[in-house]
Amino acid sequence: MAEEDDLDDLLDELDSQGDLETSQQVLSIRTESRRYDKPVTIIEGFDLTKSEIESTASDLKSSLGTGGTVDEGRIELQGDHRDRVPDLLRDRGFDVRE
């Protein structure tokens, strides 16, 4: 039983370090106009694995009800979401530079 407690403690410690790394990442948010002057919100500055960025992108797309993609380590969301994205990212533990 003591081994399980030690394992749980170790997993909790590793998880808390992951949160610390997330909060140390400073993300920037900007928009670009694409084809037909459609706005695209771009979030850059991630230092995560591709699967973690894709998971974050999926959460954002669900929360915003929009489409998007992960390209070259950045998240691209369809539409101008500069007003809502910073709070959603802060809720997930990121530091956002506006």
C-alpha positions as CSV (number, residue, x, y, z in Angstrom):
1,M,0.0,0.0,0.0
2,A,2.9,2.4,0.8
3,E,4.2,1.9,-2.8
4,E,0.9,3.1,-4.2
5,D,1.0,6.2,-2.0
6,D,4.6,6.9,-3.2
7,L,3.5,6.5,-6.8
8,D,0.5,8.8,-6.3
9,D,2.8,11.4,-4.7
10,L,5.3,11.2,-7.6
11,L,2.5,11.6,-10.2
12,D,1.1,14.6,-8.3
13,E,4.5,16.2,-8.2
14,L,5.1,15.6,-11.9
15,D,1.6,17.0,-12.7
16,S,2.3,20.2,-10.7
17,Q,5.6,20.7,-12.6
18,G,3.6,20.4,-15.8
19,D,1.3,23.2,-14.6
20,L,4.3,25.3,-13.8
21,E,5.8,24.9,-17.2
22,T,2.4,25.9,-18.8
23,S,2.3,29.1,-16.7
24,Q,5.8,30.0,-17.8
25,Q,4.9,30.0,-21.5
26,V,4.0,33.4,-22.7
27,L,1.5,33.2,-25.6
28,S,0.8,35.9,-28.1
29,I,-2.5,36.3,-29.9
30,R,-3.0,38.2,-33.2
31,T,-5.3,38.1,-36.2
32,E,-4.6,37.9,-39.9
33,S,-6.9,38.4,-42.9
34,R,-6.9,35.4,-45.2
35,R,-8.8,34.7,-48.4
36,Y,-11.8,36.9,-49.0
37,D,-10.7,39.1,-46.0
38,K,-11.8,36.4,-43.5
39,P,-10.1,36.9,-40.1
40,V,-8.0,34.2,-38.5
41,T,-7.0,34.3,-34.9
42,I,-3.4,33.0,-34.4
43,I,-2.0,31.9,-31.0
44,E,1.7,31.4,-30.8
45,G,4.4,30.7,-28.2
46,F,3.6,27.2,-27.2
47,D,6.4,25.0,-25.8
48,L,4.3,21.8,-25.7
49,T,4.2,18.5,-27.7
50,K,2.1,18.5,-30.8
51,S,-0.6,16.4,-29.2
52,E,-0.9,18.8,-26.2
53,I,-1.2,21.8,-28.6
54,E,-3.9,19.8,-30.6
55,S,-5.7,19.1,-27.3
56,T,-5.7,22.8,-26.4
57,A,-6.9,23.7,-29.9
58,S,-9.7,21.2,-29.6
59,D,-10.8,22.7,-26.3
60,L,-10.7,26.2,-27.7
61,K,-12.6,25.3,-30.9
62,S,-15.3,23.6,-28.7
63,S,-15.6,26.6,-26.4
64,L,-15.8,29.1,-29.2
65,G,-17.9,27.0,-31.6
66,T,-15.5,27.6,-34.5
67,G,-13.1,25.7,-36.7
68,G,-9.4,25.8,-36.7
69,T,-6.1,23.9,-37.1
70,V,-2.7,23.4,-35.6
71,D,0.1,24.5,-38.0
72,E,3.8,24.8,-37.2
73,G,3.3,24.8,-33.5
74,R,0.6,27.4,-33.5
75,I,-3.2,27.4,-33.2
76,E,-5.2,29.0,-36.0
77,L,-8.9,29.6,-35.3
78,Q,-11.4,30.8,-37.9
79,G,-12.7,34.2,-37.0
80,D,-11.6,37.1,-34.8
81,H,-11.6,35.7,-31.2
82,R,-9.1,38.1,-29.5
83,D,-11.8,39.1,-27.0
84,R,-12.5,35.6,-25.7
85,V,-9.3,33.6,-26.3
86,P,-7.1,35.2,-23.6
87,D,-9.5,34.3,-20.8
88,L,-9.9,30.8,-22.1
89,L,-6.1,30.3,-22.2
90,R,-5.6,31.8,-18.7
91,D,-8.3,29.4,-17.4
92,R,-6.0,26.6,-18.7
93,G,-3.0,28.0,-16.9
94,F,-1.2,29.9,-19.7
95,D,0.3,33.4,-19.5
96,V,-1.1,35.5,-22.3
97,R,0.6,38.7,-23.6
98,E,-2.0,41.0,-25.3
